[in-house]
Amino acid sequence: YFSIVDYKSGYIDTHIEPMKYGLHMQLPVYLYLIHYSKIFTNPIFTGIYYQNILFNYPTYSKTLEKEINERTFLHGYSTEDTSVLERFDPTYEKSEFIKSLSYKEEKGFGTYTKTMNEDILYNLVKYTKDHIDKTTDSILEADFEINPKMYAGKNISCEFCPFKDICYTKEKDLTYLTKVEDLSFLGGEE
């Protein structure tokens, strides 16, 4: 059984939908590495999460401990197989450490719970592999075209680049991407 937890020191964006364009692929790449690893035999997925480790502590609060707990919640996707999920989070019915995770036997998962079934997980790993293969081919062919990505009105490719002040990027180099709302490109709705 495995859960991937990646620690973040800033804003957490759990949307993996932009991976359609090769963006937000950190957690899917970890899944890919585990799936194709010779170290793990028959890995069983329980979840992929980010966890915020640096945040401003409230200066005064009657519920300080509760607020700190909530700020350290895991953010991400869990398996929809409750018998597997329970091994990682025995409190999954009203999770004490995964944000928005709730489950009721008669209703299923809560409205804001993010889950993946085995088909989505398989397609996610396959999509990641295909993207890694395509990127590897581009590198081997010395294809280093300047094409920063504009996603949802924001230039996310240049956001943290230390060379953006001296870069030769021009408006014509920008690649405008349509915002992705679901995981249907993986072969299923989410």
Secondary structure as GFF3:
##gff-version 3
##sequence-region A 1 190
A	DSSP	beta_strand	2	8	.	.	.	ID=ss1
A	DSSP	three_ten_helix	17	21	.	.	.	ID=ss2
A	DSSP	alpha_helix	26	35	.	.	.	ID=ss3
A	DSSP	beta_strand	45	52	.	.	.	ID=ss4
A	DSSP	alpha_helix	64	71	.	.	.	ID=ss5
A	DSSP	beta_strand	74	79	.	.	.	ID=ss6
A	DSSP	alpha_helix	82	88	.	.	.	ID=ss7
A	DSSP	beta_strand	103	104	.	.	.	ID=ss8
A	DSSP	beta_strand	108	109	.	.	.	ID=ss9
A	DSSP	beta_strand	115	116	.	.	.	ID=ss10
A	DSSP	alpha_helix	118	140	.	.	.	ID=ss11
A	DSSP	beta_strand	149	151	.	.	.	ID=ss12
A	DSSP	beta_strand	154	155	.	.	.	ID=ss13
A	DSSP	three_ten_helix	171	173	.	.	.	ID=ss14
A	DSSP	beta_strand	175	177	.	.	.	ID=ss15
A	DSSP	three_ten_helix	184	186	.	.	.	ID=ss16
###
